[in-house]
Each structure stands twice: as structure tokens, then as C-alpha cells.
């Protein structure tokens, strides 16, 4: 599996399925492997930031820079695990863990007001002012029982998003 020019064995497929908690069928894993090989243009077994940015839909995503921090240098197993958060079989907990990682911009296990504000800034661009973003975020945090100087950990995200019926599915083109 280290060399992308090789084919996946049944053992490899089952190992990847186990790694991503069976979020994808065996056929989907084979299709994802083909897509991974297309993206891994230099056949090194890893996908670089530049290779991810070659996907037009990814390049224009307002969160692409935040996602690149999580994506740069993924091997195939990690690539499938990353995508599993978007699949129909992903648990709510898996989706919330993914969202938490996006907001945890410095990877310290804590999300601050500034971390959330940065993601909001990326998502809203110039459509709303910095003052409006701060006001909205302050109000949302207060309604959830937090203050502007609070930091959130994963369990806080679970508490806040756990009853939302969160949908997070994307179509991953595999051909």
C-alpha cells in the first residue's frame, strides 16, 4: 500500500475498512484508492497540499487552508479515514470530532474564541464585518453557556452539537 502504483490486496482493503470503522464498502475503498492514485501525481504514497489544491472544488472551499493543515502528507489509510467523516455511515461523534479538529487551529485540544472567529472569517469573507462576527459569536457562546474568554474542548463540542441532527455528507468523485 506504500507505493500507489501497486494494487490493493484483500488484506489491504480489510485493513483500511477496519481503520475507518467500516465507513466504506470494499468497492468504495477500491474506488477511493483509484482516486488517491490520481491525486498522488508523483507516486510517493502521500498527497501533498499542492495535490489537494489541484482539486478545483477543494481549492475554492473557504476552509481549504484550515483543512490543509489536517490533510498535507496523508497516506491512503489516513485519506480514507479523513473522508469517512463525510460519509453516510459516519457517527455523529465522528463528525463532531472532525469539526473540532477544523476549529482547533493550533492543535492544542482547545478551541478559543479566536479559533472560532478565524474559521468564521474564512467562511464569511467580506460579507459581514469583523464586529458583526464577534457579536454573533459572543451571542451564540452565551446562549450555549460559555463566555468570550472560555475555551472549548471536544466534550463541549459534543454537548453543543450533539442534539443538532448534524448532516455532513459530500460526494467524493472516484472516477
matplotlib code that plots the C-alpha trace (Angstrom):
import matplotlib.pyplot as plt

x = [0.0, 3.0, 3.5, 0.5, 1.3, 0.6, -2.8, -4.7, -4.8, -7.9, -5.9, -5.2, -8.8, -9.9, -7.2, -8.4, -12.0, -11.1, -9.1, -12.1, -14.6, -16.2, -17.4, -16.9, -17.6, -14.8, -15.8, -15.8, -12.3, -11.1, -12.6, -11.1, -7.7, -8.0, -8.8, -5.9, -3.6, -4.8, -4.2, -0.7, 0.9, 4.4, 3.6, 5.2, 2.3, 1.2, -0.8, 0.7, -1.0, -0.4, -2.0, -5.1, -5.3, -5.4, -9.0, -11.0, -13.8, -11.2, -9.2, -12.3, -13.5, -13.3, -12.0, -9.3, -6.4, -7.8, -8.3, -4.8, -3.3, -5.2, -4.5, -1.0, 1.0, -1.8, -1.2, -4.1, -5.3, -5.3, -7.0, -9.9, -10.2, -10.3, -13.1, -15.0, -16.3, -18.3, -19.8, -23.4, -22.2, -20.2, -21.5, -22.4, -19.5, -17.1, -18.5, -18.2, -14.6, -13.8, -15.4, -13.5, -10.2, -11.1, -11.7, -8.7, -6.4, -3.3, -4.0, -3.8, -7.1, -8.8, -10.9, -10.9, -13.0, -10.2, -10.1, -13.8, -13.5, -10.8, -12.9, -15.9, -13.7, -12.7, -16.3, -17.9, -15.1, -16.0, -19.8, -20.0, -17.8, -15.4, -17.6, -20.7, -18.8, -17.7, -21.2, -22.8, -20.2, -20.4, -24.2, -24.0, -21.5, -23.5, -26.6, -24.7, -23.5, -20.0, -18.2, -16.0, -12.9, -13.9, -12.1, -14.0, -12.8, -14.2, -16.8, -18.1, -18.5, -20.3, -22.6, -23.3, -23.6, -24.8, -28.5, -28.4, -29.0, -25.8, -25.6, -22.2, -22.1, -20.3, -20.0, -16.4, -15.8, -14.0, -13.7]
y = [0.0, 2.3, 2.5, 3.8, 2.1, -1.3, -2.8, -3.2, -6.7, -8.1, -7.7, -4.0, -3.4, -5.1, -3.2, 0.1, -0.8, -1.6, 1.7, 3.8, 1.7, 0.3, 3.6, 2.5, -0.8, -2.7, -1.4, 2.2, 1.7, 0.4, 3.4, 5.8, 4.1, 4.8, 8.5, 8.6, 7.4, 10.0, 12.7, 11.3, 12.6, 11.9, 8.4, 8.8, 7.3, 10.6, 13.5, 16.9, 20.3, 21.2, 18.0, 18.7, 22.2, 20.8, 19.7, 22.7, 22.2, 22.0, 25.0, 27.3, 26.0, 28.8, 26.3, 24.8, 26.4, 25.0, 21.6, 21.6, 21.5, 18.2, 16.8, 17.6, 14.3, 11.8, 8.3, 6.2, 4.9, 8.4, 9.7, 7.3, 8.0, 11.7, 11.2, 8.8, 11.8, 12.9, 9.5, 8.5, 5.9, 8.3, 8.6, 12.0, 11.7, 11.2, 14.2, 16.4, 15.2, 16.3, 19.7, 20.1, 19.5, 22.1, 24.7, 23.7, 25.7, 25.3, 21.6, 22.1, 20.3, 23.6, 25.9, 29.5, 32.5, 33.5, 30.0, 30.1, 33.6, 32.6, 29.9, 32.2, 34.8, 32.2, 31.1, 34.6, 36.6, 40.2, 39.5, 40.6, 42.8, 41.7, 43.4, 41.5, 38.2, 38.9, 39.9, 36.8, 34.5, 36.1, 35.7, 32.0, 31.2, 32.9, 31.0, 27.8, 28.8, 30.0, 33.3, 35.0, 34.1, 30.4, 27.7, 24.7, 21.1, 18.2, 17.3, 20.9, 20.5, 17.2, 19.0, 21.9, 19.9, 16.6, 17.2, 19.1, 16.3, 17.4, 16.4, 16.4, 14.4, 15.2, 13.3, 12.2, 11.8, 8.5, 8.3]
z = [0.0, 0.4, -3.4, -5.1, -8.3, -6.7, -6.4, -3.2, -1.8, 0.0, 3.2, 2.5, 1.8, 5.0, 7.0, 5.6, 6.3, 9.9, 10.2, 9.1, 11.2, 8.1, 6.9, 3.3, 1.4, -0.2, -3.6, -2.3, -0.9, -4.3, -5.9, -3.3, -3.9, -7.6, -6.8, -4.4, -7.1, -9.4, -6.8, -5.9, -9.1, -8.0, -6.8, -3.4, -1.5, 0.1, -1.1, -0.7, -0.2, -3.8, -5.0, -2.8, -4.2, -7.7, -6.9, -8.1, -5.5, -2.7, -3.9, -3.8, -0.4, 2.1, 4.7, 2.4, 4.4, 7.6, 6.1, 4.5, 8.0, 8.5, 5.0, 4.0, 3.7, 4.1, 3.1, 1.7, 5.1, 6.5, 3.4, 3.8, 7.5, 6.7, 4.2, 6.5, 8.5, 5.4, 4.6, 5.3, 7.8, 10.0, 13.5, 14.9, 17.3, 14.4, 12.6, 15.7, 16.3, 12.7, 13.2, 16.4, 14.6, 12.0, 14.7, 16.8, 14.6, 16.8, 17.6, 21.3, 22.1, 23.0, 20.8, 21.8, 20.7, 18.4, 16.8, 16.1, 14.8, 12.4, 10.9, 10.7, 9.0, 6.4, 5.9, 5.6, 4.0, 3.5, 3.6, 7.2, 9.3, 12.0, 14.6, 13.4, 13.5, 17.1, 18.2, 16.6, 18.1, 21.5, 21.5, 20.3, 23.0, 25.7, 24.7, 25.0, 28.4, 27.6, 27.7, 25.2, 27.3, 27.6, 25.7, 24.4, 24.5, 22.5, 25.1, 24.9, 21.1, 21.8, 24.2, 21.8, 18.6, 19.9, 19.5, 16.2, 13.8, 12.1, 8.4, 6.8, 3.6, 0.5, -2.8, -3.4, -7.1, -7.6, -11.4]

ax = plt.figure().add_subplot(projection="3d")
ax.plot(x, y, z, "-o")
ax.set_aspect("equal")
plt.show()
